Amino acid sequence: MNQPSPNNRRKGPLAGLRVVELAHVMAGPVGGLLLADMGADVVKVEKLPGGDDTRRTVPPQINGEAASFMILNRNKRGVAVDLKTPEGRDFVKRLIDQADIVLENYRPGTMEKMGLAFDSLRQSNPGLVYCKITGFGLTGPYAQRAGYDLISQGMSGLMGLTGEGPGRPPVKVGVPVGDVTAGILAATGILSAYIERLRTGEGQYVDTSLLEASLVHTYWPAALAFATGESAGPMGSAHPVAAPYQAFPTQDGWLNIGAMSQSLWVGTCNALGLAQMAHDPRFATNAARMAHRDAMVDAISGATLTRSTQEWVEIFEQAGVPAGPVKNMKQVLDDPQTRARDMVIRVEHPVAGEIDALGLPIKFSNGNGVTRRGAPLYGQHTAEVMRELGYRPTEIARLNAAGVVHVPAAEEPCPSITTAETTP
C-alpha cells in the first residue's frame, strides 16, 4: 500500500494515497474533494452512460460545463465505466486492488450486487479502508431507505429548529448541511481508519449517514431535551440557551451580536449606549435575559436601528464584543478575510477555462495540497488510469468500442500500436 512520504509534503499531507471515489451528487464527492485537496490521488468512477448526475444539474453553467459538478470535483481524475458489465466491474476491481481507500455513497446493497462488497475486496487488499455514506446508516429500521439532505434535515430535528418561530412553516437550513457534513465525517473517519492501518496493517469499514451528519449539529437542543425532556422550537436567529445571541436590525441591514458571557453582556450594553440596562433585574443574568428575551430584543433593536451595520461593527470591535454583519454570498466571496485565507481560488478547467472555486478550509504549516487540476471531463482519464493498471492499448480500444468504458475521442488509443504494450 502507498504511504505518504515527507518528500511529498509540498504536495499535501496525503500525497501518495490513492482513493477510489464511487460517489455521486454531493456527500461522497465532498469527502473526495477534501482528500484530493490534501494531496491524495482521487480517481472518480462515474457511471456509463451519463456520469455523475450533477453534470446535468444546470443552470448555472460556465462554457457549457455544470458549475455544481466543477466545484466539487477538482483535483480528481475521472474514469467512466459501465459497472453492469463483467469487464467494467473487473476494471474497477483492479483499480481498488491498488488503492488505499474506497469512498462510495450507493444505496445499501448495490456494491454487494456488483461483487464489490468490502468483505470481497479485502481478500486481495487487506489494508483497504472502505467508507460508505448512506441516508440512514447500515443498521437500524431505516437502513434500507433512500435518503436526501432534505429528508435528513427533517428527521434529524434541524427543520424543527429552523425558522421564524412557532406556528410558521418548517424551513430547512439554506445549504445542504447533511450532505456536506456527511462528506466531512467520511473524510475524518477515513483518515482515522488509515492511521490505525499504519499501526496494524489492517483496513476496515467506515460507515456514516446523512441522518447522523444532520443530527450532529443538534448538540445544544439535544442538551436541552436531555436535561428537561422538552423540545426546542424555531427561534429565528436566536440561541436556545444564551441571550443576546442573534441578529438585530440596523439602518441598512442586520447585525449579529454574540454576548455569550456576562462580561460580554456588559460590554454590549456599553457599546449600545445602554449601560443602565446591564444592571436591570430583568436582564442582569443570562437566565433573566432568557425569561425576558422579547423586552431585551426590543431595547437592543431600538438602539441598533440608529446606525448602519458597518458603524456598529466598528463600535463593537472597539468594545471587544463579537459582532458581525449578515452578508449575502457575493459579499462573502469578495470579503478580504475570505481572500486572505485562500478560500477563493482560481482553478484551470479544460473547457470552462480559469474559474473561481472555494478553497481548502484547513491550512498546514508544511504545505497544503496544491490545486493540480480542474474537475475532469467525462471519462477524461479513463485511458490513463487503465494504462497504469496494465491494460494494453488494444484492450482499451476494444473496451471503449464495446461501451464498457468511455474514452474521449482525443484520448482514444490507436489499436495498431503494438510496441511496448506490456507496460503502462
C-alpha positions as CSV (number, residue, x, y, z in Angstrom):
1,M,0.0,0.0,0.0
2,N,1.1,3.6,-0.6
3,Q,2.2,5.7,2.3
4,P,2.7,9.5,2.3
5,S,6.4,10.4,2.2
6,P,8.0,13.5,3.8
7,N,9.2,14.4,0.3
8,N,5.6,14.8,-0.7
9,R,4.7,17.4,1.9
10,R,4.6,20.3,-0.5
11,K,2.0,18.3,-2.5
12,G,-0.1,18.0,0.6
13,P,-0.1,15.6,3.6
14,L,-2.0,12.9,1.7
15,A,0.3,12.8,-1.3
16,G,0.9,9.2,-2.3
17,L,-2.5,7.9,-1.2
18,R,-4.8,6.6,-3.8
19,V,-8.6,6.9,-3.3
20,V,-11.3,5.4,-5.5
21,E,-14.4,7.5,-5.4
22,L,-17.5,5.6,-6.3
23,A,-19.7,8.5,-5.3
24,H,-22.1,10.9,-7.0
25,V,-24.0,14.2,-6.4
26,M,-22.7,15.7,-3.1
27,A,-22.0,13.8,0.1
28,G,-19.4,11.4,-1.3
29,P,-17.8,13.9,-3.7
30,V,-17.4,16.4,-0.8
31,G,-15.4,13.8,1.1
32,G,-13.3,13.0,-2.0
33,L,-12.7,16.7,-2.6
34,L,-11.2,17.2,0.9
35,L,-8.9,14.2,0.4
36,A,-7.9,15.4,-3.1
37,D,-7.2,18.9,-1.9
38,M,-5.0,17.5,0.8
39,G,-2.9,15.7,-1.9
40,A,-4.5,12.3,-2.4
41,D,-4.8,10.8,-5.9
42,V,-8.6,10.6,-6.1
43,V,-9.9,8.6,-9.1
44,K,-13.6,9.3,-9.6
45,V,-15.5,6.4,-11.1
46,E,-18.6,7.7,-13.0
47,K,-21.4,5.5,-14.3
48,L,-21.7,4.9,-18.0
49,P,-23.9,6.2,-19.5
50,G,-24.5,9.7,-18.1
51,G,-21.9,10.1,-15.4
52,D,-22.5,12.0,-12.1
53,D,-25.9,13.5,-12.0
54,T,-24.5,16.9,-11.1
55,R,-23.2,17.1,-14.7
56,R,-26.8,17.8,-15.6
57,T,-27.6,20.0,-12.5
58,V,-27.9,23.2,-14.5
59,P,-28.1,26.1,-14.6
60,P,-25.6,27.6,-13.8
61,Q,-23.1,26.7,-16.4
62,I,-19.7,28.0,-17.5
63,N,-19.0,27.5,-21.2
64,G,-21.5,24.6,-21.1
65,E,-20.0,22.9,-18.1
66,A,-22.1,22.5,-14.9
67,A,-20.8,24.7,-12.1
68,S,-22.2,22.4,-9.5
69,F,-20.0,19.5,-10.8
70,M,-16.9,21.5,-11.2
71,I,-16.9,23.0,-7.7
72,L,-17.0,19.5,-6.0
73,N,-14.7,17.5,-8.3
74,R,-11.4,19.4,-8.8
75,N,-8.1,17.7,-8.3
76,K,-9.7,14.3,-9.2
77,R,-9.0,12.1,-12.1
78,G,-12.2,10.8,-13.9
79,V,-13.0,7.5,-15.4
80,A,-16.3,6.4,-16.9
81,V,-17.3,2.7,-16.8
82,D,-20.4,0.5,-17.2
83,L,-20.5,-1.3,-13.8
84,K,-23.3,-3.5,-15.1
85,T,-20.8,-5.4,-17.3
86,P,-18.3,-8.0,-16.0
87,E,-15.4,-6.4,-17.7
88,G,-16.4,-3.0,-16.2
89,R,-16.5,-4.4,-12.8
90,D,-13.2,-6.2,-13.3
91,F,-11.6,-2.8,-14.3
92,V,-12.9,-1.2,-11.0
93,K,-11.8,-4.3,-9.0
94,R,-8.3,-4.0,-10.4
95,L,-8.3,-0.3,-9.6
96,I,-9.4,-0.9,-6.0
97,D,-6.7,-3.7,-5.6
98,Q,-4.1,-1.0,-5.9
99,A,-5.9,1.6,-3.8
100,D,-5.7,2.6,-0.2
101,I,-9.2,3.9,0.2
102,V,-12.7,3.4,-1.3
103,L,-15.4,6.1,-0.8
104,E,-18.9,5.4,-2.1
105,N,-22.5,6.5,-1.5
106,Y,-24.5,4.0,-3.4
107,R,-27.8,2.7,-1.9
108,P,-27.2,-0.2,0.5
109,G,-26.8,-3.5,-1.3
110,T,-25.6,-2.0,-4.6
111,M,-21.9,-2.8,-4.3
112,E,-22.7,-6.2,-3.0
113,K,-24.8,-7.0,-6.1
114,M,-21.8,-6.0,-8.3
115,G,-19.4,-8.2,-6.4
116,L,-17.6,-5.2,-5.0
117,A,-18.5,-5.5,-1.3
118,F,-15.9,-4.8,1.3
119,D,-15.6,-8.4,2.5
120,S,-14.8,-9.4,-1.1
121,L,-12.4,-6.6,-1.8
122,R,-10.4,-7.1,1.4
123,Q,-9.4,-10.6,0.4
124,S,-7.0,-9.2,-2.2
125,N,-6.4,-5.9,-0.4
126,P,-6.4,-6.5,3.4
127,G,-5.3,-2.9,4.1
128,L,-8.2,-1.3,2.3
129,V,-10.1,1.4,4.1
130,Y,-13.7,1.4,2.8
131,C,-16.1,4.2,3.6
132,K,-19.8,4.1,2.8
133,I,-22.2,7.1,3.1
134,T,-25.9,6.3,3.2
135,G,-29.1,8.1,4.1
136,F,-29.6,6.4,7.5
137,G,-26.7,4.1,8.2
138,L,-26.2,0.4,7.7
139,T,-28.1,-0.7,10.8
140,G,-31.5,0.1,12.3
141,P,-35.0,0.0,10.9
142,Y,-34.4,2.7,8.3
143,A,-31.2,1.1,6.9
144,Q,-32.7,0.3,3.5
145,R,-34.3,3.7,2.9
146,A,-33.1,6.1,0.3
147,G,-32.1,9.4,1.8
148,Y,-31.6,13.0,0.7
149,D,-30.4,16.1,2.6
150,L,-33.9,17.5,2.8
151,I,-35.2,14.2,4.4
152,S,-32.3,14.1,6.8
153,Q,-32.9,17.7,7.9
154,G,-36.5,16.9,8.7
155,M,-35.8,13.6,10.5
156,S,-32.8,14.9,12.5
157,G,-34.8,17.8,14.1
158,L,-33.0,20.5,12.2
159,M,-36.1,21.7,10.4
160,G,-38.0,21.7,13.8
161,L,-35.4,24.2,15.0
162,T,-35.0,26.4,11.9
163,G,-37.5,29.1,11.0
164,E,-39.1,32.3,12.3
165,G,-41.0,30.9,15.2
166,P,-43.8,28.6,16.4
167,G,-46.7,28.2,14.0
168,R,-44.6,29.2,11.0
169,P,-43.9,26.7,8.1
170,P,-40.8,24.5,8.5
171,V,-37.7,25.8,7.0
172,K,-34.6,23.8,6.0
173,V,-31.1,25.2,6.5
174,G,-30.2,27.2,3.4
175,V,-27.4,24.9,2.4
176,P,-27.3,21.0,2.2
177,V,-25.8,20.7,5.6
178,G,-26.4,17.0,5.9
179,D,-24.6,16.3,2.6
180,V,-21.7,18.5,3.3
181,T,-21.2,17.3,6.9
182,A,-21.5,13.7,5.8
183,G,-18.6,14.3,3.4
184,I,-16.6,15.9,6.2
185,L,-17.4,13.0,8.6
186,A,-16.4,10.5,5.9
187,A,-13.0,12.1,5.4
188,T,-12.5,12.2,9.1
189,G,-13.4,8.6,9.5
190,I,-11.3,7.5,6.6
191,L,-8.2,9.2,7.9
192,S,-8.8,7.8,11.4
193,A,-9.0,4.3,10.0
194,Y,-5.9,4.9,7.9
195,I,-4.0,6.0,11.0
196,E,-5.0,2.7,12.6
197,R,-3.9,0.8,9.5
198,L,-0.4,2.4,9.8
199,R,-0.2,0.7,13.3
200,T,-1.8,-2.6,12.5
201,G,-1.6,-3.1,8.7
202,E,-5.4,-3.8,8.6
203,G,-8.0,-1.9,6.8
204,Q,-11.6,-1.5,8.0
205,Y,-15.1,-0.5,7.1
206,V,-16.3,3.1,7.9
207,D,-20.0,3.9,7.9
208,T,-21.7,7.3,8.3
209,S,-25.0,8.8,7.1
210,L,-26.9,11.9,6.2
211,L,-29.1,11.5,9.3
212,E,-26.2,11.4,11.6
213,A,-24.5,14.2,9.8
214,S,-27.5,16.4,10.4
215,L,-28.1,15.2,13.9
216,V,-24.6,16.0,14.9
217,H,-25.4,19.7,14.6
218,T,-28.0,19.5,17.4
219,Y,-25.7,19.4,20.5
220,W,-27.4,22.4,22.2
221,P,-31.0,21.4,21.5
222,A,-30.2,17.8,22.5
223,A,-28.7,19.0,25.8
224,L,-31.9,20.9,26.5
225,A,-34.0,17.8,25.7
226,F,-31.9,15.5,27.8
227,A,-32.0,17.9,30.7
228,T,-35.6,19.0,30.6
229,G,-37.5,16.5,28.4
230,E,-38.6,19.4,26.3
231,S,-38.0,20.1,22.6
232,A,-36.7,23.5,21.5
233,G,-38.6,25.1,18.6
234,P,-37.6,27.6,15.9
235,M,-36.3,30.9,17.2
236,G,-35.1,32.8,14.1
237,S,-31.5,33.7,14.7
238,A,-31.7,33.5,18.5
239,H,-29.9,30.9,20.6
240,P,-31.8,28.4,22.8
241,V,-29.6,28.8,25.9
242,A,-28.0,32.2,25.7
243,A,-29.0,35.8,25.1
244,P,-28.3,38.1,23.4
245,Y,-27.0,35.9,20.6
246,Q,-28.9,36.7,17.4
247,A,-29.4,39.2,14.6
248,F,-30.6,42.7,15.2
249,P,-31.9,45.2,12.6
250,T,-29.8,48.3,11.6
251,Q,-30.4,51.2,9.4
252,D,-29.2,49.3,6.3
253,G,-29.2,45.6,7.2
254,W,-28.6,43.2,10.1
255,L,-26.0,42.9,12.8
256,N,-25.3,39.7,14.7
257,I,-24.3,40.2,18.3
258,G,-22.8,37.3,20.3
259,A,-22.8,38.1,24.0
260,M,-22.2,34.6,25.4
261,S,-20.8,35.6,28.8
262,Q,-21.7,38.1,31.5
263,S,-18.7,40.4,30.7
264,L,-19.7,40.5,27.0
265,W,-23.3,41.4,28.1
266,V,-22.0,44.4,30.0
267,G,-19.8,45.3,27.0
268,T,-22.8,45.0,24.7
269,C,-24.8,47.4,26.8
270,N,-21.9,49.9,27.0
271,A,-21.4,49.7,23.2
272,L,-25.1,50.4,22.6
273,G,-25.1,53.3,24.9
274,L,-27.5,51.4,27.3
275,A,-25.1,51.0,30.2
276,Q,-28.0,51.0,32.7
277,M,-29.6,48.0,31.1
278,A,-26.7,45.8,32.2
279,H,-28.0,46.0,35.8
280,D,-31.7,45.9,35.1
281,P,-33.0,42.9,37.1
282,R,-34.8,41.7,34.0
283,F,-31.5,41.4,32.2
284,A,-28.9,41.1,34.9
285,T,-28.2,37.4,34.3
286,N,-28.5,35.1,31.4
287,A,-31.4,33.3,32.9
288,A,-33.2,36.6,33.4
289,R,-32.5,37.6,29.8
290,M,-33.9,34.4,28.5
291,A,-37.0,34.9,30.6
292,H,-37.4,38.5,29.3
293,R,-36.0,37.9,25.8
294,D,-38.7,39.9,24.0
295,A,-38.2,43.0,26.1
296,M,-34.4,42.7,25.7
297,V,-34.7,42.4,21.9
298,D,-36.9,45.4,21.7
299,A,-34.5,47.5,23.7
300,I,-31.4,46.4,21.7
301,S,-33.2,46.8,18.3
302,G,-34.2,50.3,19.2
303,A,-30.6,51.2,19.6
304,T,-29.2,49.2,16.6
305,L,-31.7,50.9,14.2
306,T,-30.0,54.2,14.8
307,R,-26.8,53.4,12.9
308,S,-25.5,51.4,9.9
309,T,-24.3,47.9,10.2
310,Q,-20.7,48.9,9.5
311,E,-20.8,51.6,12.1
312,W,-21.9,49.1,14.7
313,V,-19.3,46.5,13.6
314,E,-16.6,49.1,14.3
315,I,-18.1,50.1,17.6
316,F,-18.4,46.5,18.8
317,E,-14.9,45.7,17.7
318,Q,-13.6,48.6,19.8
319,A,-15.6,47.3,22.7
320,G,-14.2,43.8,22.3
321,V,-17.6,42.2,21.8
322,P,-18.1,39.7,18.9
323,A,-20.4,41.1,16.3
324,G,-20.6,41.0,12.5
325,P,-22.8,41.7,9.5
326,V,-25.2,39.3,7.9
327,K,-23.8,39.1,4.3
328,N,-25.0,37.7,1.1
329,M,-22.9,35.1,-0.8
330,K,-21.3,37.6,-3.2
331,Q,-20.2,39.8,-0.3
332,V,-18.7,36.8,1.5
333,L,-16.7,35.8,-1.6
334,D,-15.4,39.3,-2.0
335,D,-14.6,39.8,1.7
336,P,-10.8,40.5,2.3
337,Q,-10.7,37.8,5.1
338,T,-12.1,35.2,2.8
339,R,-9.5,36.1,0.2
340,A,-6.7,36.3,2.8
341,R,-7.4,32.7,3.9
342,D,-7.3,31.4,0.3
343,M,-11.0,30.4,0.5
344,V,-11.4,31.7,-3.1
345,I,-9.0,30.1,-5.5
346,R,-8.6,30.0,-9.3
347,V,-8.8,26.6,-11.0
348,E,-8.0,25.8,-14.6
349,H,-10.6,23.7,-16.4
350,P,-10.0,22.3,-19.9
351,V,-13.4,23.6,-21.2
352,A,-14.6,26.3,-18.8
353,G,-11.2,28.0,-18.6
354,E,-10.0,29.6,-15.4
355,I,-12.8,29.6,-12.8
356,D,-13.3,30.6,-9.2
357,A,-13.8,27.9,-6.5
358,L,-13.9,27.6,-2.8
359,G,-10.5,26.7,-1.3
360,L,-9.4,24.1,1.3
361,P,-10.7,25.1,4.8
362,I,-7.7,23.5,6.5
363,K,-4.2,25.0,6.5
364,F,-1.0,23.0,7.0
365,S,2.4,24.5,8.1
366,N,4.2,22.0,5.9
367,G,2.1,23.0,2.8
368,N,-1.5,22.4,1.6
369,G,-2.4,20.2,-1.3
370,V,-1.9,22.2,-4.4
371,T,-4.6,22.7,-6.9
372,R,-3.4,20.4,-9.6
373,R,-6.3,20.3,-12.0
374,G,-9.9,21.3,-12.5
375,A,-12.8,18.8,-12.4
376,P,-12.4,16.0,-15.0
377,L,-14.3,15.9,-18.3
378,Y,-16.5,12.8,-18.6
379,G,-14.1,9.9,-18.9
380,Q,-11.1,12.2,-19.3
381,H,-8.6,9.9,-17.5
382,T,-10.1,6.5,-18.4
383,A,-7.3,5.5,-20.7
384,E,-4.6,7.0,-18.5
385,V,-5.8,5.0,-15.4
386,M,-6.2,1.8,-17.5
387,R,-2.7,2.1,-18.8
388,E,-1.4,2.4,-15.2
389,L,-3.3,-0.8,-14.3
390,G,-1.5,-2.6,-17.2
391,Y,-4.2,-2.6,-19.9
392,R,-2.8,-2.7,-23.4
393,P,-3.8,-0.1,-25.9
394,T,-5.7,-2.8,-27.9
395,E,-7.7,-3.8,-24.8
396,I,-8.6,-0.2,-24.0
397,A,-9.7,0.4,-27.6
398,R,-11.8,-2.8,-27.5
399,L,-13.5,-2.0,-24.2
400,N,-14.2,1.6,-25.4
401,A,-15.7,0.3,-28.6
402,A,-17.8,-2.2,-26.7
403,G,-19.2,0.6,-24.4
404,V,-17.6,-0.9,-21.3
405,V,-15.7,2.2,-20.7
406,H,-15.8,5.7,-22.2
407,V,-12.6,7.3,-23.6
408,P,-13.0,10.8,-25.1
409,A,-12.0,10.9,-28.8
410,A,-8.9,12.9,-28.2
411,E,-7.6,10.3,-25.7
412,E,-8.5,7.1,-27.7
413,P,-5.6,4.7,-28.1
414,C,-4.6,3.5,-31.5
415,P,-5.2,-0.2,-31.8
416,S,-2.4,-0.5,-34.4
417,I,0.2,0.4,-31.8
418,T,1.8,-2.9,-30.7
419,T,5.2,-1.9,-29.4
420,A,5.7,-1.7,-25.6
421,E,2.1,-2.9,-25.0
422,T,3.1,-4.7,-21.9
423,T,3.9,-1.6,-19.9
424,P,1.7,1.3,-18.9
